[in-house]
């Protein structure tokens, strides 16, 4: 069986986290990617569920005023929580 080299580009933060996690799991980044490829091929695709949310979990505001009222309530609530935390 011949082998080929596969390269990927990652954000440096993702790469550092990936390397750290694979080390903690007692494996290497190369072995983790190899395991993924084997699982991907055995499953005939992603070895986990991949989907797009069909329905957004949030509904749009009916009006601009409703959005402003919501934002005002949330801001007030957050400021009260901060004040309560600082009072402790």
N, C-alpha and C positions, 0 to 999 in steps of 0.2 A: 504494500500500500504506500503510495507516495503522499507526501504532506506538502501543504502550502502555508505560507504565512499570511495572516489576516491582520490588518491594522485598522484602528478606529481613532477618531479624534474626540476628546472629551474636554469639558471645562476643567480647569485645574482643580477646583474644589471637589468636583465629582470624582476625579481621578484619585485625589488624596483620600477621600472617604472610601472609595472602592478598594484601594490598596490596604487601608487600615482594617476594613471589615474582613477582607479575604484573609489577612494575616491572623485576625482574631479567630477566624473559623478554621485555621490550620491549613489553609490552601494558598494558592497563588492567584493573581489576576488571570494569568493565562489558563490555569486549570478551571477557574470559575467560568470563563468565557467558553472553554471547551465543553464543560458540563452543560452550559446553556444551549450550545449548538446541538449537542446530542439529544437533549430533551426537546428542543424545537423540532428537530427532524423526526424523532420518535412520535411526537404528538401531531405531526403534520401541520405545524404552525406553532403559535405561541403556546407554551405549556401552562398558561394561565389565562383567565378570561380577559379579553381586550374588547372594550366597547366604548361607544360614544353615548353620552347621556342624551337620550332622545328628548326628554322633557327637562327643562331647566328647573332646578329646585326652588328658584325664586321667581315670583311673578312681578311683572313690571308695575310701576305705579300708574294709577289711573290719570293722575295729573301732576303738573309741576308742583302745585301747592301740597299735594300729598307727600311728595318726595321731600319738600322743605320741612314739613311738619315732622316727618319721620326722622330726618337728620337732626332737627332741633331736639326732639325727645332723646335720641341716642347720645347726643353731645351732652345734654343735661345729665343724663344717667351716668355717663362715664366720668364727668366732672365730680358728681356726687360720690362716686366710688373712690376716686382719687382723694377727695377730701376726707372720706371716712378712713382710708388707709393711712393718711398722714396724721390723723387724730389719734391713731392707736399707739 
